[in-house]
Amino acid sequence: MKAFFYLLQTNSKLAIFSTRFLYCIGFVALAMFIVSFGFIQPGQNVMQLLSLALGGTTGILMLTLGTLPILPFAISYATDWEQKVTSFWMIRSGVFQYALNKCLISAVSAFLVTSLGIALFIGIMSTWLPVLSIDDGIGAYHTFLVDGKLVLYFFFHITHFSLSSVIFAIIALWVSTMIPNKFVALATPVVLYFVAHRLTTTLDIPVYLKALTIVEGYYDAGSPFLSLSIKLATVMAITLLLSYLSIRNIKRRAQHD
């Protein structure tokens, strides 16, 4: 257990307490600003610009949700493999603890990059624009605006999108355990998402299980807490499955290394 927490601390320094992590947060905010800059006009508010940034250009959305959050740590297994240091860490912590650390820190760092990047964008834009009006709220969480709970509204809104980044990060890790190349791991999650999007669009399944809704959209379940709970449960199911497959793949590679 001591080895697990030592590795957790080490990985946290590499993933979260690093300049690369800060750069990724800044680039998320910058990408959102670039998309929304052309729409800034008198009477505009931050919520409208946020909706445009997260729901407008698909390429920028995939950059902020599916690429930048992966960079701090989700491709670290591929990097370890290419540098031939996996055995060094596994001997000191154990294969399972090493693999579990990769899953945990990949998910947490991706979530934080997106959430802090969006929060930074909101903070900067709100210095000279009004934050929002009641009419601009997303349906799933609009109740908070009606009740005047602005902080809760943004918390749920940011959490909703940040959970999407967790999916991309775990997919990147999973891919890297099969093809330990950081460039493949970085590019594949977005490609798989578009494939899943096309497949689930035509399937007769609940709306909240379609790839577009899971990653980019909202499902209004009748209350903010239930709506976010459905998103969280869906993300957790995908994350746990891919984490299990990732750990199993890392174990197999360790046995044949």
Secondary structure, 3 states (H helix, E strand, C coil): CHHHHHHHHHHHHHHCCCHHHHHHHHHHHHHHHHHHHCCCCCCCCHHHHHHHHHHCCHHHHHHHHHHHHHCCCCCHHHHHHHCCCHHHHHHHHCHHHHHHHHHHHHHHHHHHHHHHHHHHHHHHHCCCCCCCCHHHCCHHHHHHHHCCCHHHHHHHHHHHHHHHHHHHHHHHHHHHHHCCCHHHHHHHHHHHHHHHHHHHHHCCCCHHHCHHHHHCCCCCCCCHHHHHHHHHHHHHHHHHHHHHHHHHHHHHHHHHC
